[in-house]
């Protein structure tokens, strides 16, 4: 039984050593280079006393950063990705939480790290990959490793403003990659276009299947997402046939009419998630790429990437939402109501996840871990953890799981319980709308709608009044030139709420 993610690399390097593994617009590394450089890094770290500890990889988004991840694992440690584009205060909080003994940098970030008064070991990537590989060290570490050892820590935003470090292990990642790969039918001919930052778990969808199959991943330059036509040119130039992107990245292309002028001609697998895909925009993609397979993915970081999928196999009305479908193999979804009972069929409940996809919890934060990684309330016979996602869902008449909203997107307004996502679905039906987002002003008790599109606020509200009851009509409507996005490409709701102040 496989118990270590590095086995993917070790199996593949014997088969296609000279094939391109990871690349950006300028440079790339083969599987042999990944293998050799990662083992050199592992040797260096272990010989310098770093073992079973977090190692920060503070590098530009580059193929070398990915190699550093695997090198950290070869040394018997777990990597913590950090990027120069992260806010300085967030990096400071992460360093405070970790107090890491080692940081791997590149030429650019070694200067940036001086701003953080970090006093422990800083290693330059270009130097440590020159280390002579010590097979005894590598063998010693590998014999000690088991499948519940940590691989990485990724930090998510906490409700208090303090980032939470989610710790994932080999077993949860292996389980995820095996089921994801089977679902999306990855193979050695897969060419990924990576959109997400490397400091989010979303990049797992490209990094580890690339190792498993001997596929290729291109890092798409972030700047191209501001120029959709050039973005599609890049996809075509690199013959990218598979993308696993957040919805906002896809609607940026369709919303500006790019698909009418320039089609990503090699794309055959399109997976999306993290947000609801407006049907109007989704239909543009299906029309442009009728032979492509579209899959909706759902899952929080705490369940190692994604835990549910829905292969789109039918048409949807403009006011519908695409289901999140069913759980991956070896995962179970429980819908728990306010009384800690299983929600009746068709009734909403909190989405809770059971299975090996669960991560280990939050780094040095047992209190927060114990709040959401809890005993299964439906099982009083033996210890069994589930993860409470804070998301609401229900089963439709077809038996498909449908995401409703975050618990905190559900509001009480004018005596009625309202899902803000329902308002967004209606607004997104308008042909002139590119994107829309609703937030609730807790002080003034008003629903505020922000949108991007070639239509007046008055016409938007007129349309909404025809479709929704009075208590769901936004009290304030604001037109924006551009919707604010998080570094991961999702709509930045927190930023929109800041505009209310």
C-alpha positions in Angstrom: 0.0 0.0 0.0 1.3 3.4 -0.9 1.9 5.6 2.2 4.0 8.5 0.9 3.3 11.1 -1.8 6.9 10.9 -2.9 6.3 7.4 -4.4 4.4 9.2 -7.2 7.6 11.0 -8.2 9.8 7.9 -7.7 7.7 5.8 -10.0 7.3 8.4 -12.6 11.0 9.5 -12.8 12.0 5.9 -13.9 9.5 6.1 -16.7 9.7 9.6 -18.1 12.8 11.3 -16.6 13.3 13.9 -19.3 9.7 14.9 -19.7 8.7 18.5 -18.6 7.0 18.3 -15.2 6.5 22.0 -14.0 7.0 25.2 -16.0 6.0 28.8 -16.3 6.2 31.1 -19.3 10.0 31.1 -19.3 11.4 28.0 -17.8 10.7 24.5 -16.6 12.0 21.4 -14.8 12.0 17.8 -15.9 11.0 14.9 -13.6 14.7 14.0 -13.2 15.5 17.6 -12.2 12.6 17.5 -9.7 13.8 14.2 -8.3 17.5 15.1 -8.0 16.9 18.6 -6.6 14.3 17.6 -4.2 16.5 14.8 -2.7 19.4 17.3 -2.5 17.2 19.7 -0.5 16.1 16.8 1.7 19.6 15.7 2.4 20.6 19.3 3.2 17.8 19.9 5.6 18.2 16.7 7.5 22.0 17.1 7.8 21.4 20.6 9.2 19.1 19.3 12.0 15.7 19.9 10.5 13.4 16.9 11.0 9.7 16.6 11.7 9.2 20.4 11.7 7.7 23.1 9.5 9.9 24.5 6.8 8.7 27.7 5.2 9.1 27.9 1.5 9.1 31.7 0.9 9.7 31.9 -2.9 8.2 33.5 -6.0 5.5 31.4 -7.7 7.9 29.3 -9.8 8.6 25.7 -10.7 11.5 25.8 -8.2 9.1 26.5 -5.3 7.2 23.3 -6.1 10.5 21.4 -6.1 11.2 22.9 -2.6 7.9 21.5 -1.4 9.0 18.0 -2.3 12.5 18.5 -1.0 11.1 19.5 2.4 9.2 16.2 2.5 12.3 14.3 1.5 14.0 15.7 4.6 11.2 14.3 6.8 9.6 17.7 7.3 6.4 19.5 6.2 6.3 22.6 3.9 4.6 25.9 4.6 4.2 27.9 1.4 4.4 31.7 1.6 4.3 34.2 -1.2 5.7 37.7 -1.5 2.2 38.8 -2.6 0.7 37.9 0.7 0.0 41.0 3.0 3.0 41.7 5.3 0.9 41.5 8.4 -0.4 38.1 7.4 3.2 36.8 6.9 4.1 38.2 10.3 1.2 36.3 11.9 2.2 33.1 10.2 5.8 33.4 11.3 4.6 34.1 14.9 2.4 31.0 14.8 5.1 28.7 13.4 8.3 30.1 14.8 10.0 28.1 12.0 13.7 27.1 12.3 14.2 27.1 8.6 13.1 29.1 5.6 13.9 28.4 1.9 14.2 31.5 -0.2 15.1 32.6 -3.7 17.3 35.5 -4.8 14.3 37.9 -4.6 12.7 36.8 -1.4 15.9 36.5 0.6 15.9 40.3 0.6 12.3 40.6 1.5 12.6 38.3 4.5 15.0 40.8 6.1 11.9 43.0 6.8 10.5 40.4 9.2 13.3 40.3 11.7 13.5 36.6 11.2 16.6 35.3 13.1 16.7 31.6 12.3 18.2 29.7 9.3 17.6 31.1 5.8 18.6 28.8 2.9 19.0 29.9 -0.7 17.4 27.4 -3.1 20.1 27.7 -5.7 22.7 26.9 -3.1 21.1 23.9 -1.3 20.2 22.0 -4.6 24.0 21.7 -5.1 24.2 19.4 -2.0 25.5 15.9 -2.7 22.6 13.5 -2.3 23.1 11.2 0.7 21.2 7.9 0.0 21.6 6.8 3.6 19.9 9.9 4.8 17.1 9.6 2.3 16.6 5.9 3.1 16.6 6.6 6.9 13.9 9.3 6.6 11.7 7.2 4.2 11.8 4.2 6.6 10.6 6.4 9.4 7.7 8.1 7.5 4.2 6.9 7.9 1.0 7.9 6.2 -0.3 10.1 9.1 2.8 12.3 9.0 2.2 15.9 8.0 3.0 17.0 4.4 2.1 20.7 4.5 0.4 23.5 6.4 -1.7 26.0 4.5 -3.1 29.0 6.3 -6.7 30.0 5.9 -8.3 33.2 7.1 -9.7 33.0 10.6 -12.8 34.8 11.8 -10.8 36.7 14.3 -8.3 37.9 11.7 -5.7 35.4 12.8 -4.8 32.9 10.1 -5.4 29.2 10.9 -2.8 26.7 9.8 -4.5 23.6 8.4 -2.2 20.5 8.7 -2.6 17.7 6.0 -1.0 14.3 6.0 0.1 11.8 3.4 -3.0 9.6 3.8 -5.5 12.4 3.2 -3.6 13.7 0.2 -3.2 10.3 -1.3 -6.9 9.5 -0.9 -7.7 12.9 -2.5 -5.4 12.6 -5.4 -6.5 9.0 -6.2 -10.2 9.8 -6.2 -9.8 13.2 -7.9 -7.7 11.6 -10.7 -10.2 8.9 -11.3 -13.1 11.3 -11.3 -11.5 13.8 -13.8 -9.8 11.1 -15.8 -6.2 12.5 -15.6 -3.5 10.7 -17.5 0.1 11.2 -18.7 -1.2 13.4 -21.6 -2.9 15.8 -19.2 -1.5 19.4 -19.5 -2.6 21.5 -16.5 -2.9 25.2 -16.4 -2.4 26.3 -12.8 -4.3 29.4 -11.7 -4.3 29.4 -7.9 -1.4 30.6 -5.7 0.9 27.9 -4.4 0.1 28.9 -0.8 -3.5 27.5 -1.2 -4.4 23.8 -1.1 -6.2 24.3 -4.5 -2.9 23.7 -6.3 -2.9 20.1 -5.1 -5.1 19.3 -8.0 -2.2 20.0 -10.4 0.9 19.3 -8.4 0.4 15.7 -7.2 -1.5 14.3 -10.3 1.5 15.6 -12.3 3.8 13.5 -10.2 1.4 10.5 -10.3 0.9 10.3 -14.1 4.0 12.1 -15.5 1.7 14.9 -16.7 2.8 18.5 -17.1 1.7 21.6 -15.2 2.2 25.2 -16.5 2.0 28.0 -14.0 -0.2 30.6 -15.7 1.2 34.1 -15.2 -1.1 36.0 -12.8 -0.9 39.2 -14.9 -2.8 37.3 -17.7 -6.0 37.2 -15.7 -6.3 40.9 -16.2 -6.1 40.4 -20.0 -8.5 37.5 -20.9 -7.6 37.5 -24.6 -3.9 37.0 -23.8 -4.8 34.4 -21.2 -6.6 32.3 -23.9 -3.6 32.8 -26.2 -1.4 31.3 -23.4 -3.6 28.3 -22.9 -3.5 27.6 -26.7 0.3 28.2 -26.9 1.0 25.7 -24.2 -1.7 23.3 -25.4 -3.3 23.2 -22.0 -6.2 20.7 -21.9 -7.1 20.7 -18.2 -8.0 23.5 -15.8 -9.2 23.4 -12.2 -10.0 27.0 -11.6 -12.2 29.1 -9.3 -15.3 30.3 -11.0 -14.2 34.0 -11.1 -11.2 33.1 -13.3 -13.5 31.4 -15.8 -16.2 34.2 -15.8 -13.4 36.7 -16.4 -13.0 35.1 -19.8 -16.7 34.6 -20.6 -17.9 37.8 -19.1 -15.8 39.9 -21.5 -17.0 38.1 -24.6 -13.6 36.5 -25.2 -15.1 33.1 -26.1 -16.7 34.7 -29.2 -13.3 35.8 -30.4 -10.8 33.3 -29.1 -11.6 29.7 -27.9 -9.2 27.7 -25.7 -9.0 25.0 -28.4 -7.2 22.3 -26.4 -9.4 22.4 -23.3 -11.2 19.2 -22.7 -11.5 19.0 -18.9 -12.8 22.0 -17.0 -13.2 21.7 -13.2 -14.5 24.6 -11.2 -15.4 25.3 -7.6 -15.2 27.6 -4.6 -18.2 29.7 -5.8 -21.5 29.3 -7.6 -21.1 29.4 -11.4 -23.8 31.7 -12.8 -25.7 29.6 -15.4 -25.6 32.3 -18.0 -21.8 32.4 -17.9 -21.6 28.6 -17.7 -23.7 28.2 -20.8 -21.2 30.4 -22.7 -18.5 27.9 -21.9 -20.5 24.9 -22.8 -21.5 26.5 -26.1 -17.8 27.4 -26.9 -16.5 24.0 -25.9 -19.3 21.4 -26.6 -16.9 18.5 -26.4 -15.4 19.4 -23.0 -16.3 17.8 -19.7 -17.4 20.1 -17.0 -17.2 19.2 -13.3 -18.3 21.2 -10.3 -16.1 20.5 -7.2 -16.8 21.3 -3.6 -14.7 21.1 -0.5 -13.0 23.1 2.3 -9.3 23.2 3.0 -10.0 21.2 6.2 -11.0 18.2 4.1 -7.9 18.2 1.9 -9.0 20.0 -1.2 -12.3 18.9 -2.6 -14.6 16.2 -1.2 -17.7 16.3 -3.6 -18.1 16.4 -7.3 -20.8 16.8 -10.0 -20.3 16.0 -13.6 -22.5 18.3 -15.6 -24.7 16.1 -17.7 -27.8 18.2 -18.4 -29.1 21.7 -19.1 -29.9 24.2 -16.3 -32.3 27.0 -16.1 -30.9 30.5 -15.5 -32.3 30.6 -11.9 -30.9 27.1 -11.0 -27.5 26.3 -9.4 -25.3 23.5 -10.4 -25.3 20.7 -7.8 -22.1 19.7 -5.9 -23.4 16.2 -6.5 -22.0 13.4 -4.5 -19.0 12.7 -2.2 -15.7 11.2 -3.5 -15.1 7.6 -2.9 -14.2 6.8 0.8 -16.0 10.0 1.9 -19.4 10.5 3.4 -21.4 13.7 3.6 -23.8 14.2 6.6 -26.4 17.0 6.7 -26.9 17.9 10.3 -29.8 20.1 11.4 -29.8 22.6 14.3 -30.8 19.8 16.7 -27.7 17.7 15.8 -30.0 15.3 14.0 -29.8 14.2 10.3 -31.7 16.6 8.2 -34.8 15.2 6.5 -34.5 14.6 2.7 -34.9 18.0 0.9 -34.4 20.0 4.1 -31.3 22.1 4.7 -28.6 21.1 7.0 -24.9 21.9 7.8 -22.6 19.9 5.4 -20.4 17.7 7.6 -17.7 15.4 6.2 -16.6 12.0 7.4 -13.6 10.0 6.1 -9.8 9.9 5.6 -10.1 13.2 3.6 -10.2 15.0 6.9 -6.9 16.9 7.7 -5.2 16.6 11.1 -6.6 19.9 12.3 -5.1 23.4 13.0 -1.4 23.9 13.9 -0.9 24.7 17.6 -4.6 25.5 18.0 -6.3 22.6 19.7 -9.2 24.8 20.9 -10.3 25.8 17.4 -9.6 22.3 16.1 -12.0 20.8 18.7 -14.7 23.3 17.7 -15.1 22.0 14.2 -13.4 18.5 14.2 -16.0 16.9 16.4 -17.5 13.6 17.4 -20.1 12.5 14.9 -23.4 13.3 16.7 -25.1 10.5 14.9 -22.7 7.9 16.4 -22.7 7.3 20.2 -20.9 4.0 20.0 -17.2 4.8 19.4 -15.0 7.8 18.7 -15.5 9.1 15.1 -14.5 12.6 14.0 -16.4 14.6 11.4 -15.6 18.1 10.1 -18.4 20.7 10.4 -17.9 22.9 7.3 -20.2 25.8 8.2 -21.8 25.4 4.8 -25.5 24.7 4.3 -26.7 22.2 1.8 -29.7 20.0 0.9 -30.6 17.2 -1.5 -32.7 18.0 -4.6 -35.4 15.8 -6.1 -32.8 13.9 -8.0 -30.9 13.1 -4.9 -28.0 15.4 -5.7 -26.4 17.5 -3.0 -26.9 21.2 -3.6 -24.8 24.0 -1.9 -27.1 26.6 -0.4 -24.7 29.1 1.2 -22.3 29.7 4.1 -24.1 29.8 7.4 -22.9 33.4 7.8 -24.4 34.3 4.4 -27.8 33.5 5.8 -29.4 36.6 7.3 -32.6 37.6 9.1 -34.2 40.6 7.4 -37.6 42.1 7.9 -38.6 39.0 9.9 -37.6 36.6 7.1 -34.6 34.2 6.8 -32.8 35.0 3.5 -30.0 33.3 1.6 -28.0 36.1 0.0 -26.9 33.6 -2.7 -30.5 33.5 -4.0 -30.4 37.2 -4.8 -27.1 36.8 -6.6 -28.5 34.0 -8.7 -31.3 36.3 -9.9 -29.0 39.3 -10.6 -26.6 37.1 -12.5 -29.4 36.1 -14.9 -29.3 39.6 -16.4 -27.4 39.5 -19.8 -25.6 42.8 -19.0 -24.2 41.5 -15.6 -20.7 40.2 -15.5 -20.6 39.4 -11.7 -22.7 40.2 -8.6 -22.3 39.9 -4.9 -24.6 40.6 -1.9 -23.5 41.5 1.6 -25.5 42.5 4.6 -24.9 45.7 6.5 -25.2 44.5 10.1 -25.3 48.1 11.5 -27.9 49.6 9.2 -29.7 46.2 8.7 -29.6 46.6 4.9 -29.0 44.3 2.0 -26.3 45.7 -0.2 -25.8 44.5 -3.8 -22.5 45.1 -5.6 -22.3 44.3 -9.3 -20.2 44.8 -12.5 -22.0 45.2 -15.8 -23.2 47.6 -18.4 -26.6 48.4 -16.8 -27.8 51.0 -14.4 -28.6 50.3 -10.7 -32.2 51.4 -11.3 -32.7 48.8 -14.1 -31.1 46.1 -11.9 -33.5 46.8 -9.1 -36.5 47.0 -11.4 -35.6 43.5 -12.7 -35.0 42.1 -9.2 -38.4 43.4 -8.0 -40.1 41.4 -10.8 -38.3 38.2 -9.6 -38.1 38.3 -5.8 -40.4 39.2 -2.9 -40.1 42.7 -1.5 -38.1 41.6 1.6 -35.3 40.2 -0.6 -34.9 43.3 -2.8 -31.5 44.9 -2.0 -31.8 48.2 -0.1 -28.6 49.6 -1.7 -27.2 48.8 -5.1 -23.7 49.8 -6.1 -22.1 49.5 -9.5 -18.3 48.7 -9.5 -15.7 48.9 -12.3 -14.2 45.7 -11.1 -15.2 43.1 -8.5 -12.6 42.7 -5.8 -11.1 39.3 -5.6 -9.1 37.3 -3.0 -5.6 36.1 -4.0 -7.3 32.8 -4.8 -9.5 34.5 -7.3 -12.8 34.3 -5.4 -15.0 37.3 -4.8 -13.6 39.2 -1.8 -16.7 39.6 0.4 -14.8 40.9 3.3 -13.5 43.7 1.2 -17.0 44.5 0.1 -18.2 44.6 3.7 -15.3 47.1 4.4 -16.8 49.4 1.8 -19.9 49.7 4.1 -18.0 51.5 6.8 
